[in-house]
Amino acid sequence: MKRLVLAAMVAAAMAAGQASVAEGSQPANRIGAGAHYWRAVRTVDFRDVDQEGLSWLASYQRRPGTLLSIEANLEWFRSGFGGSAHSILAPQLFLLAGSTLYVGAGAGLYWSDGAWSRDPFYALRAGLDLHVLPRLHLDLNANYRFENWDDLNEPSRKISSDTVTLGAAVRVAF
């Protein structure tokens, strides 16, 4: 499953590049950073598993057209997320449709303590992309993630809880 998600991420990135060539225009690229406030949907009854928290992300967006964009993020969670004793990196890719108001779907994987998670997570997103200054954009979004935390903690514990996030990111267009 992990290879399938990685292959889909690469295919989507290549498709975004082809779409901009087909349109004959320069794509708008945006790079930035942001944060997510996340909260587990279900109560998890383990003392060392965080129920909510803040994660940080670096973000790159490619907008090959006016209504379609591809977004790649690298999110960082501190230890405690999903019961992990280590910090976690989560590369993810989203396909977004819309302009100021947008919706989208994405997928990602967790990497912690030198190993990838067995199963990917999937996410749905709705957001508001505000053009603040000529090259500055503020992205406010809400996400619902379908995920399984079994690989992030001790093998004997089965922990599964989807999460909801509220996010904000600032991106500079170039």
Summary of the structure (lengths in Angstrom):
residues: 174
radius of gyration: 16.6
end to end distance: 34.7
largest distance: 55.1
contacts: 542
relative contact order: 0.21
helix: 16%
strand: 53%
